[in-house]
């Protein structure tokens, strides 16, 4: 009896992991799934998938269309999102800063949070021009292939960096410029720490150059990122430096607006690069 009780927590955690894994398949491109399609996508048997979905339906995180019988995200997701924003209003604080940054650089800008495996976009500002980078807030950004992800890794704890390196054993290559090895990644992170920000050109999409900087909390630890997503073909060395400076200044503004303070070493790098 005691042995059975000891095994329950581990079993519960495995179930939670599987539930979170299933939730990750819902996207704007595929907002609904039939049971068989979701089981196939997740590489799970239908019985296990149905059991997990039943728990998610009971808790409100997933709902089933009464006619099509397809599954989609439920209202509990919205409730948690509202609680998060009400208790820690990241979007309300960062949105006007992004609007100002976009007005200054003339490019799309966005802020991201680390979500365990990649970067999640939480706020976006777009310029008033026809040719601009489209940012899909529902698309996770790979941590090794985007400026947002790279700058987060550069200032993140060793455990997060080590996990990212472990995942690079079987890397996903998006373009010829995507980081492909541990040596290359470590070199990039060292360069980012020296410069204060990350510049990643054509590493995720072929005509996008990302320029990202960290947003720090009150302990001087990175908690989010702020970035400009620029059309690569219109970038010049002079424009790149201007955007870099604007993003770095915006990162300081965002850090202080969220009650944090950039480390002195970071502020010194900004002054050196000014």
Number of C-alpha atoms within 10 A of each C-alpha: 5 6 7 8 9 10 10 11 11 11 11 11 11 12 15 13 12 17 18 13 12 19 17 11 15 17 13 10 9 9 12 21 18 14 17 16 13 22 18 13 12 15 10 15 12 15 12 13 20 16 13 18 21 15 13 20 18 11 13 15 20 19 21 18 10 8 6 10 13 17 20 20 19 16 14 16 12 12 12 12 11 13 11 12 12 12 8 12 13 19 15 12 14 23 19 15 21 27 17 15 27 25 16 14 20 17 22 26 31 26 30 26 21 21 11 10 15 21 23 22 23 16 21 24 21 21 18 12 9 6 10 16 19 13 16 12 16 13 14 16 22 18 20 28 27 30 30 36 25 28 31 33 26 24 23 16 12 11 9 15 20 13 12 19 18 12 14 17 11 10 16 14 15 15 13 12 15 21 24 17 14 16 10 11 22 16 10 21 20 13 15 22 17 14 18 23 31 27 24 24 23 20 22 23 17 15 15 22 25 27 28 33 32 33 31 24 19 15 12 16 17 24 20 26 27 32 34 32 27 25 19 17 10 10 15 10 7 9 12 19 15 14 25 27 20 19 26 27 16 22 28 21 17 29 25 16 15 19 11 20 20 22 14 10 11 19 16 12 16 18 9 9 13 11
